[in-house]
């Protein structure tokens, strides 16, 4: 994998930063974004079940934090295709040493860097520039009845968003606090 991707581990088990190697010459550049063989080693699985894209127009906007409950829990790879975002994963795995801890890093469309987020982690981001576009590779299809949401300003998580929030969806804004009853997702 070293010739195609540089990987770095994070404070959350299984969450990995991915930096693809860009090949450039006088014609332009070539960047491999996905290689099943290499990414299977991360635990992504044998196939991509769904590919999505999102466009966020306004700097400071926040999307998420979203996850899917088992048995529809998903791994995802989030790639910044345009603009710049602060991408966040939150561990919601029951019994995890990093339960309700978060990891955030900057994804940049010029670098096409990505974040691998394993099943049992919520995902969200804040746009650091106007006109951001993300590409999502999912290991399982979206299952609406299995979706969970954590408020972006959940006190138990306490994410240090880099910018003042400008916009959030009504659904994400209306998400209730987790409360002491939230024990996480049983991933077994």
C-alpha positions in Angstrom: 0.0 0.0 0.0 2.8 2.5 0.6 3.2 3.3 -3.1 -0.5 4.2 -3.5 -1.7 5.5 -0.1 -0.1 6.9 3.0 -2.1 5.9 6.1 -2.1 7.3 9.6 -3.8 6.0 12.7 -5.9 8.2 15.0 -6.9 8.3 18.6 -10.0 6.2 17.7 -9.5 2.4 17.0 -10.1 1.7 13.4 -10.4 5.3 12.2 -7.6 5.9 9.7 -6.5 8.9 7.7 -5.8 8.1 4.0 -3.6 10.2 1.8 -3.5 9.1 -1.8 -0.3 9.5 -3.8 -0.7 11.9 -6.7 1.3 11.2 -9.8 2.0 14.3 -11.9 3.7 15.0 -15.2 3.4 17.5 -18.0 0.0 16.3 -18.9 -1.5 16.7 -15.5 -2.1 14.3 -12.6 -3.5 10.9 -11.7 -4.7 9.9 -8.2 -6.1 6.5 -7.2 -8.9 7.1 -4.7 -9.9 3.5 -4.0 -8.3 0.1 -4.3 -10.3 -2.8 -3.0 -7.3 -5.0 -2.1 -5.6 -2.2 -0.2 -8.6 -0.9 1.6 -9.8 -4.4 2.6 -6.8 -4.5 4.9 -8.4 -1.6 6.8 -11.5 -3.8 7.3 -13.6 -2.0 4.7 -14.9 -5.3 3.4 -15.2 -6.9 -0.1 -17.5 -4.4 -1.8 -18.9 -0.9 -1.9 -22.6 -1.0 -1.5 -23.3 2.6 -2.1 -21.6 5.8 -3.3 -22.9 9.2 -2.3 -21.8 12.8 -2.7 -22.7 15.9 -0.7 -22.4 19.6 -1.6 -22.1 22.2 1.1 -22.4 25.7 -0.1 -21.6 27.9 3.0 -18.5 28.0 5.0 -19.2 27.1 8.7 -22.1 24.8 7.8 -22.2 21.5 9.9 -23.6 18.2 8.8 -24.1 15.3 11.1 -23.3 13.4 13.3 -24.9 10.4 11.7 -24.5 6.6 12.1 -26.3 3.4 11.4 -27.2 0.8 14.0 -26.4 -2.9 13.7 -27.1 -5.0 11.7 -26.9 -2.2 9.2 -23.8 -0.5 10.7 -21.5 0.7 8.0 -17.9 1.5 7.3 -17.4 4.5 5.2 -14.6 6.3 3.4 -15.1 10.1 3.2 -13.1 11.9 0.5 -13.0 15.6 0.0 -13.3 16.4 -3.7 -13.6 20.2 -3.6 -13.0 22.8 -0.9 -11.9 22.0 2.7 -13.7 20.5 5.6 -13.1 19.6 9.3 -14.2 15.9 9.2 -15.1 14.2 12.5 -15.6 10.6 13.7 -17.2 9.9 17.1 -16.9 6.4 18.7 -20.3 5.1 19.7 -19.2 1.5 20.2 -20.4 0.0 23.5 -17.5 -0.9 25.7 -14.9 0.8 23.5 -12.0 2.4 25.4 -12.7 5.5 23.4 -16.5 5.6 23.8 -17.9 9.1 23.0 -14.4 10.4 22.1 -13.9 12.1 18.8 -11.3 12.6 16.2 -11.2 15.4 13.7 -9.0 16.3 10.8 -8.9 18.6 7.8 -9.8 17.0 4.5 -8.8 19.1 1.4 -10.0 18.8 -2.2 -6.5 19.8 -3.5 -5.0 16.8 -1.7 -8.0 14.4 -2.1 -7.3 13.0 1.4 -9.9 10.9 3.1 -11.0 9.4 6.4 -11.9 5.7 6.9 -14.6 5.4 9.5 -15.4 1.9 10.8 -18.9 0.6 11.8 -19.9 1.9 15.2 -18.7 5.4 14.6 -20.8 8.5 13.9 -19.6 10.9 11.2 -20.0 14.6 10.6 -18.2 17.6 9.3 -17.9 21.4 9.2 -17.2 23.2 5.9 -14.0 25.3 6.2 -14.6 26.9 2.8 -17.6 27.7 0.6 -18.6 25.2 -2.0 -17.3 21.9 -0.5 -18.0 18.5 -2.1 -17.5 15.2 -0.4 -17.6 11.7 -1.8 -18.7 8.8 0.4 -18.0 5.1 -0.2 -20.3 2.9 2.0 -20.0 -0.7 2.9 -23.7 -1.2 3.4 -26.8 0.5 1.8 -28.6 3.3 3.7 -31.3 1.8 6.0 -33.5 4.7 7.3 -34.9 2.8 10.2 -31.3 2.1 11.5 -30.1 5.7 11.3 -29.0 7.4 14.5 -28.0 11.1 15.0 -25.9 12.7 17.7 -26.2 16.5 18.0 -23.1 18.3 16.7 -22.9 20.1 20.1 -23.6 17.1 22.3 -22.1 17.9 25.7 -20.8 14.4 26.3 -18.8 14.5 23.1 -17.8 18.2 23.2 -16.3 18.6 19.7 -14.1 21.7 19.2 -15.6 22.8 15.9 -13.1 25.3 14.3 -15.6 27.9 13.1 -18.7 29.5 14.3 -21.6 27.4 13.0 -23.5 29.0 10.1 -26.1 26.4 9.1 -27.4 22.9 10.2 -30.3 20.9 9.0 -33.5 21.2 11.0 -33.4 17.5 11.8 -29.8 17.7 13.1 -30.6 20.9 15.2 -33.7 19.2 16.7 -31.7 16.1 17.9 -32.1 15.6 21.7 -29.0 15.2 23.9 -27.9 11.7 24.4 -28.5 11.6 28.2 -27.0 9.2 30.7 -29.0 6.3 29.3 -27.0 6.1 26.0 -24.8 3.0 26.3 -23.6 2.9 22.7 -23.9 0.3 19.9 -23.4 -3.4 20.6 -21.3 -4.4 17.6 -21.1 -8.1 18.3 
